[in-house]
Structures are given as structure tokens and as C-alpha cells.
Amino acid sequence: MNDTTTPPPLPDRLSVDPKSPHHHLPVLQHDIGIKFNDKERLDVEEYCISEGWIKVAAGKSLDRKGRPMLIKLTGKVEAFYK
């Protein structure tokens, strides 16, 4: 890959939900990786680096609006571009 454009800096908090105030489309257009407690996670819905947490889907359970139920896991969070 020979991209001439540099990706925008990663925010402290990011969400994949378009209705969230922490949804940043220019950042999400790039391939982002999340390391949680030194292990790469592929199922992260939202993260916050400064507070040290991620939110992931809790199995197959859905809320009343049809979105997956999320659980918050705390630990060391690192975000990076792949």
C-alpha cells in the first residue's frame, strides 16, 4: 500500500455506533486495531484510552431497539492503525 494521505490522529474515545457523539467517520474509514491488556481484540464496539475501558457485545443478547447489549471491560487499552 502506498497511501499518500496520512490518517487523522486517533481520538481518546471512539465508537462504531453512528448515533454516538464519539463516532468519527474520518477515523473509522481506516483500518484500526485495538490492544486490550496486550492482546488484540477484534470485537470492540467502543473504547476510551484515558479511562482504560472497552465495550464489547455480550453474546447474542439484544436491547429493545435491536442493538447488541454491551459490557464494559477495564484494563490497558491501546489503539493503532493497521
N, C-alpha and C positions, 0 to 999 in steps of 0.2 A: 504494500500500500504506500502510495506516495501522495499523501494529503498535503496541500499547501496551506490549508486553513488550520489554525490552531483551535482546539476545543476550548470552550469557556471554562473558567475555573469552577471546580466542584463546590457547591454550596455546603454549608454546615448541616443543613437539613434538606432532604429531598423525598418526594413521594411520587409514586407512579399513578395515583388517582387524579384524574383531571379536575375533580371538584375541590381538591385540597389547595389551600393557599401556598403550599410548599411544592407545587407541581411546576417545574421549569422545563418547558418543551425544548429550548435550545440545548440544554444539557442532556436530556433524555434521547435526543437524536443520535447520540454517540453511544458506543458500547461501554457500559460502566460495570465494574466489578466491585464487590463488597467483601471484605475480610472481616469476619466476626470471631474474636478470640483466636486469631492466627489461622483460621480455616475459611476458605472461600465458600460463600453461600450464594445459591442461585435463586432462592425463593423469597428474597427481601422485597417487601411492598413499600416500606418507608424506613428511613434511618435518620439518626442525629448523632453526629460525631462528638460534639462538645458534651452532651449529656450521656453518651455511651449506651445507646439502645438501638435496636432494630425492631420492626414489626413484621411478622410472618403470618401466613394463613394457618388457622388452627384446624387442620384436617379438611374435611369436606363440608363442615357446617357453614351455613349462610345466615346473614342477618335478614330482617324483614324486607329489605329492599333488594335482596338477591346478591349482595356482595359478600365475599368471604369474611368470616369472623377472623379478627387479627389478635395475636397475642404479642406482648412486648417482652423481649429478651434483653437483659442488660449485660454489658461486657465491653471489651475493647473493640471499637469499630474503626475500620479504615476503608476509604473509598478511593478508587483509582480508575483511570481509563485503560481499557484493554488494548 
